[in-house]
Each structure stands twice: as structure tokens, then as C-alpha cells.
Amino acid sequence: MNPIQEIALFSTGGTFNKVYNPLTGILEIDPEAKALKRIMEHWLCRFELHDLLHKDSLEMDDADRELLARAILGSETRKILVVHGTDTIDRTAAALARRIPDRPLVLTGAMIPFSIDPIEATANFASAVGWLLGNDTPGVYIAMHGLVLPYDRIFKDRSRGLFSPKNPAG
């Protein structure tokens, strides 16, 4: 029997973690990462949760990406999962690829908040965890909508409302 694997999970916010605030009428990032904690209960692996940022990815900047990279580099855990907003997941993935080329690192997120409909967020999370548990290949990947691909081979197809593989010629 294989020993229980450990995954360092870094939460940066994003739609995945948004909850409706009935007082303001706004979807806000849950500062307690309740969605992730709920999903983490159902896995036979150990998660090292780092609730790092509480931002929509459109609000993330290079300083936030540097903070994330330093936090990942400071973790002794080899396999890394980052929950991130989908609008700039590609920029963060590229920044992490430059800084952390020697570990398997998967970014995932959701287009619909877990608190509104948990199916997409859970499926994306499950794809990322499954890939990490079955692979030790270094590199930065994005897990969205049934795909787990190198970050530079997947994109947010806004016309279809989901992530798609990039055309190898383009």
C-alpha cells in the first residue's frame, strides 16, 4: 500500500471561494476558505492548507504572484495545488513556471462559486488532485473543465465560457 501523499494547497481567492453577502448583495471572497476545507474532507491524501490571499484574480498583481512563489518555495511539500481565479490564472502560471520549474504544480479554479453550485469547483479540484496523486512530473499545469494541461497549452475560451486546449499551431 502506498503511503499517504501530501499536497501543499495554496488558496488565493478567486470565484471558487466567493460567497454571497446578504448585507451588501455582493459576492465576496470567503476569508476562511470554507469551500476548500469542505472538499478536503473527502480525500485520502494529506493537505497542507495555506490560505494565502483573498483576492479576485483581476486584483492580483506581480507582488501577489511573488508572495505566492515565495510561499511555495518555502514549502517542503513537493506537490503543489493553487486555487486561483480564472481571469489571470495564465499570468500567475507563467510567473510560477519561471520561478518553480522543479515541482509538479497545478493551478485550478472555478467559473461558478462553490457556494452557488459546487459541481464545477469540485470537479476542477478533483482533476487537479487526481493529476498530482498520479504524477510527479515537474512543471506548471492548469486543471479546468476536464483538462489538465501545461499552462501554455490551455486558455480561457470566453466565447464558450470554459477552458480549452490551445491550437498547437497558434
N, C-alpha and C positions, 0 to 999 in steps of 0.2 A: 504494500500500500504506500502511495506517495505521501510524503509529509505535507502538512497544510501549507499552502503557498501564501505569501504575504504580498499585498499590493498597497502601495502608498497612493492614497486618494486625495487629490487637491481640489477643493471646491473654490471656484472664483465667482460664482453667482450665475448670471445668465437666466434665460427664460425657464430652464429646467427647475430652478429654485424659486420662482416667483409665486407669491400668494396674494390673494385679493384682500385688500384692507377695506373693510366696510365703512370705516370712518372717513377715509379720503376718496374712496372709489377708485383707487389706483392699484395696479399690480406692482408689488414691491418684492425685492429680493428678501427671502427669509434668512435672517442673520443666524438662525440656529440649524440650518441645513437639515430640516426635518425630513424632507423627501429622501435625501441620501441615506440618512440613518434608517429610515423605514425599509428601503431597498436592501441595504447592507445586512439586515437581519436574516436574509434568505440565502446566504451563500456559505459554502463550505471552504472558505478561504478567510484569511485574516486581513482586515483593512486597517491601515494606519491613516486615520482621517485628519487632514489639515484643512480647516475651514479658514482659508486664507483671505479671500476678498469677497465682497458682497456687491458686485457691480454688474450692470448690463454691459455686454461686451463693447457696445458702441462708446461707452465711457472709459474703457481701458486705454492706457497709453503705454509708451515704452518703459516708463518707470514701473508700472504694474507688471509688465512682462519680465522685467529684470528681477523684481521681487519674487515672482513665480519661479524663474530659473534658479535663483539663489536658494529658494526653499527646496526645490527638487534636488539640487546638487548637495544640499545639506542632509538629505535623507539617505540613510544607509540601505533602504529598500531598493532593490534593483528594478522591479516592475512598477511603472508609474501610470496612473489614470488621472486625467484632468477633466473635471466637469466645467464647461465653458459655454458662454453664449455663442450662438451660431453666426452672428453677423461678422465677427472678426476672428473666428476660430482659426482661419487660414493664416492670418498675420501672426497670431501667437504661436501656431505650429511652426512657422518658418523661423521665428525668433528662437524657439526652443531647439530646433534642429541645428542651428548654428552653435548653440551652447552645450547641448547634451546629445552628442552623437553615439554614445556608447551604451545606452539602455533602451529597452523596449518601452515606449511612451505612447499612450493613446489618449487623444482628446475626444470627448463626446459632449453632447448637449441635447437640446430639445427645441422644437419649434412651438410646442404647446406646453404650458407649465404642468408639471406633475400634479399640482394641486387641483387643476381643472380636469385633466384626463391623464391618468398615469401610464397609459399603454405605450405611447411613443417614447417617453423618457425612460421607462423601464426596459423597453426593447433595445434602445440605443446603449444603455448602461450594460445590459446583458451581453450584447455583441462585443463591447469593449472588454469586459471582464473575461468572457469566453476566449477571446483572442489572446489576451495576456496570459491566461492559465495554460493555453496550448502552445505558446510561442515564447521564445527567448531571443528573437531576432532584434538586434538594436535598430533604432530608427524611430521616426515620429510618424504616427498614423492618426487618421480620423475615422471614428466609427459613427456612422449615421445611416439610418434607413436601410439596414440590412447589409451595408458595405463596411468593410474595414480595409482602407487603402492607405498607401503612403500619402502624406499630407499634400503633396504636389500633384497627386493624380485624382483628386476629388474636389468638387466645388458645390457651392450652394446655388442650385438652379432656381432662381427666384420666379421664373415663369411657370415652373411646375410645383413650387413650394416644397422641394425636397433636395437632398444631396444626390449627386450623380457622378459617375466616373468622368474624368476629363478625356476628351478625344486625344489619343496618343499623338496625333499629328498637330494638335493645336495646343 
